[in-house]
Amino acid sequence: MAEPFVRRTISLYRYFILENPQEFRDQLYKEWSALNCFGRIYIAREGINAQMSVPQEYFEAFLEGMKNHPIFENIPLKYAVEDNGKSFYKLSMKVKEKLVADGLDDDSFDVTNVGKHLEAKEFHDLVESGEHIVVDVRNHYESEIGHFKGAICPEADTFREELVLLTDLLKDKKDSKLLLYCTGGIRCEKASAYLKHHGFNDVNQLHGGIIDYAQNIKRLNIPSNFIGKNFVFDERMGESIDGQVISKCHQCGTACDVHLNCANELCHLLFIQCEACAAKFENCCCTECQKIKNSSDEEKQVIRQSMTPKFGNRSMYRKSFRLVKNSNFAASDSDQG
């Protein structure tokens, strides 16, 4: 049911030592649920990472309430570029070991020794010059639909894999100026520290990430150096930055930048699918998944009990899917999946 009021989609993060993350989580949940806030919030001993939908009528109360917690002092809020109010539909707040599941041993390097923070205009000008190395530290499915001009976009499924690939890829560029960016800035904090630990001397990062860049470029009325759509981790799946569509449907090759998860619950692969293929394959990534989706509950149970690596290991499946996709699998239905 449509709500009779407007919501604002925001994101925020801060690394901050919390002595009792669970207690902080419970207090925040009480406060934010009372304001009818929705969102996905992760809290750890190292701080908070939140993407939220806040009712406009309670927005001032939300900001006032934040003043009661030291972690939020002068914390920058990032506002959605395209905000239709349909970003989240419930409030999920979890205590995690880490704010970002990076697979890194934080004790092996100084996580506070981060790169130089660059504001949007300065980052824009450096990218515009074409003289420096622009690095996307997001996953491949994010950069596929949008990225900065000339950026290095590794084919990585995880943040940890991304950093290993970049360290090797740039091993001969340790004295070059690196310009790192991500969605909202949080992954750059860890990535820049990791790269500095591995001997890179001139590491810079976009403060506030793509979200803040898009807002500032729009305000300054400057043509964007980010092309395509910014992937976001909410129901919208993405927000267009410059109106361009730079990616293609994984099944027919038509220009498309709409992500969805495979309707086969045993697969649930995140992929790009156009409207025509969505109708043809019933929101499934391949004919095999379409058959499974339409099978009986008994047949699905048999499949579930004898799951192959394809359906038992999503990461492995995604990698095989990309390999097939990159071999132009769309030309034949029988090659899909």
N, C-alpha and C positions, 0 to 999 in steps of 0.2 A: 504494500500500500504506500502510495506517495505521501511524503511528509508535507504538511502545510507550512513549512518554514525553510529558510535557506541555511545551508551548511558551508563551512569553509574547510578546505583540505590543507593541512600543514604538516611539516616534518621538522624534527629537531633531534639533535644528539649531543651528548657531552661525555667525555671521559672524566670521571670523578669518583674518588674512592668512597664507597658506601659501606659502612660497617655492618649494617643489617639490611641487605637487599629485600628480603621477604617482608620485613616490617614496612619498609618504604613502599613496596609494591602494594601492600594491603591498604595503606593510607591513601595512596594515589588512586587506587581503584574506587575507594569509597567516595573521594572527592569528584573524580571525573565521571563516574557513573551517575552521580547526583545531577550533573550538568548535561546528561544525555549524550556524552561524548562516545564516539565509536573510534576504532583504530586497532592497530597492531603495535604493541609496545613491548620491548625487551628491556629487562633490567638485570644488571649483573653487578658484581662487586666493583667493576671498573666503570660503572656509569649507566647511562640510559640511551636508547635508540628508539625513536617513536615516529610513526606515521599515523596521522589522526584526522578525524572529521568532527568538527566542533560546530554546534548550532550557532548561527550568527547572533541570536538573541542572548546567548550566554557567553559570548566571546570575551567581553570585558571581565566578567566574573571569572572566567578561565584564566585570563592573564593576571588578575589580582590574586587568585589562589596560588599561582606559581611563585609569587613573592614570599610565600611562607616556607619555601624550601631553598636552602643555599645552592643546591645544584643548578637551579634555574636562573641564578643571578646573571643578568646581561647575556643570557643565552640567545643566539640568533634563531629566529623562526623563519622557515622557508615556506613560501606560499605556492600552491600549485599553479602552473601556467594555464592549464585548462581545467576549470573546476565546475563540474556539473552537479556536485554534491553527492555523487554516487560512488564514492571511493571505498567506503567501508559500511558494513551493515550490523556490526556488533563490536563490543569492546573486549579485546583479547589482550591480557597483560600477563606476561610470563617472566619468571626469574630464570636466567640462563647462566651458564658458566662464563660465556663471553657475549659481547654485544654483536659481534660478527663471527660466524662460525668459520674461522680462517684456517684452522688446523695448524697454527703456528705455536711454537714454544716461546712464549713471551719472555722467558727468563734467559733466552739465548741472545737477545739483543735489546738495546735501549729503546723501548717503545715511545719514550718521550722526546727522543732526538729526531723530530719530524722535519720535513722540508719547509721551505719558505712559502708562506701563504700569499697568494696573489689575488687581488681583487679582480672582478670581472673584466674591466676595461684593460687592465695591464695584461691579463692573460690573453684577451682578445687580440691585442696589438702584437704580442709575441707570436701567437699562432699565425696572424696575418703576415708577419715577416717571412715565414717559411724557412727560417734559419735554424730552428731548434727542433728537438725530437718531442713530438706530442704523443703521450701514452695513455691509452684507455685501460683502466684497471678494473673494468667490469667484466662480466661473463660474456661469452660470444653471442648469446641470444639477445643481450641488451644492445651491444654495439652493432649487431646486424641490422637493426631498424633505424639506428641513428648514431652519429659519432662526429667528432671534430674533423675538419678537413685535414687530410694528410696524416691522421693519427695511426699509430700502430695498434692494432686490435687483435690480440692473440686469440686463437681458437681454444679457449679454456672453458671448462665446465664449472670450475670452482675457483675461489679467490686464491687458495693455496697453490693450485696448479698454475694460475695466472702469474703469480710472483716468481715461481721457479722458471717458467718459460721466459719471462722478461729478463730475469737475471742472466740467463744464458744468451738470449737474443741480443742483449745490449752490452755484453761483456767487454767489447772493444770500444765502448762509448762512455767510459767512466768519467771523462772530463767534459763531456758535452752537457749542455743545458737540457734537462728533462722537464717537461711540462705534463704533470699528472692530473687526471680528472676522473671523477666518478659521479654518481647520481646526486648525492647531497654533501659529500665531503668526508664521510666517516671512513670509507675504505682507504682513502688517500692518506689518512693519518698513519695507519699501520703500514701501508705500502711504501710511503716515503721513508719511514724509519727503517724498514727492511732493506730498501735499496741503499740507503746511506751506510748501513751496517756492512753491506757487501761492497763498499768502496766507491760508490757513485758520489761525486763531489758537488754537483750543482743540481740538486733536486728541488723542484718547485711544484706546488699543488694549487688547484683552483679552489679558492675559499668559497664554501657554500655549494660547491658542485655545479652540475648542469642546471639545477633548478634555480639557483641564485643568478647564474650567468644569464639565463633566459629572461628573467625579470629585469635585470639591469640593462641588457641590450635593448629590450623593448622600450624601457624608460628613456634611454639615450637615443632611440631611433636610429640604431646602427644595424646594418645587415649582419645576420648571424653567421658565425664561422662554425656553428654546430648545424649539421644538416640532418634532416629527418625527424624522427620521433624519439623522445626520451622515455625509456622503459621505466615504469614505476610499479612498486610492489603493492598494488591495491587492485580493486575490482576494475579500474580503468585500463590497466595493463600498459598504458602509455599516454603521453601527451605530446602533441605536435609542437615543434619549436619553430620551424620555418615553412611548414606546409608541404614540404617535399616528401615523396614516398620513395625510399631508396632500396627497399627490400622486395622480395618476391614470394608469392605463394609457394610453399614447399612441394605442392602437388602438381600445379600446372604452369608455374612460372609467371603468372600474371602479377603485375605490380600490386603489392599488398604489404601492409605493415601491422596486421591485426593478429595478435597472439591469442591462442586459446589452448586449453588442455584437452588431450584426446579423450573422447567420450567413453572409451573403453576403460573402465575403472581399474583394470589390471595393468594398464599402460600409463595413462594420465600424462603422456609426454607433452611438454610445452612446445608448440610449433606454430608456424604462420600458415593461415588458411584463408582463402578468399571466400566470398559468399557462394559462388557457384560450386566450389569444391566442398564447402560445408554442407550444402544441400545434397550433393552427390554421394559424399561419404558419411553423411549424418554426424558431422563434427568429429570424425575419427581420422587418424593420421594415415591409415592404410586400409586396404580391403580386408586383411587378416583381422585387424582390430574391429572393423565394421561387423564382420561375421561373429566375433566374440561378443560384441555389444548386443547383438540381436539373438544370441543363443539363450537357452533356458537357464534358469537358476541352477538346475542340476548339472548342466553342461559346464557352466562357469565354475562350479565347485570342483569338478573334476580337473579343470584346467588349473585352478588355484592350487590344488594339492600336488600338482606335478609341474610347477612353474619352471620355465626355462630361464636361462640367464637374461634373456630379453625382458621378461616380465618380472624377474626376481631382483634385478639390479638396474634401477632406473638410470644410474650414471653410465653403465655399460651400454644400455639401450640407446641413450642419447648420442653416445659417441658413434655407434654403428649407424644410427639414423643419419648423422651428419655426413658420414663417409658415403652412404648411399645417395643422399641428397646431392652431395658435391659431384657425384658421378652422373648427374642428370637423370635420376631415377624417375622423375615425373613423366618421362616419355612412355613409360609402360606401367600399368597398374600392378602387374605381376612382380615388379622389382621393388615395390614399395614395402617399407617396414624391415 
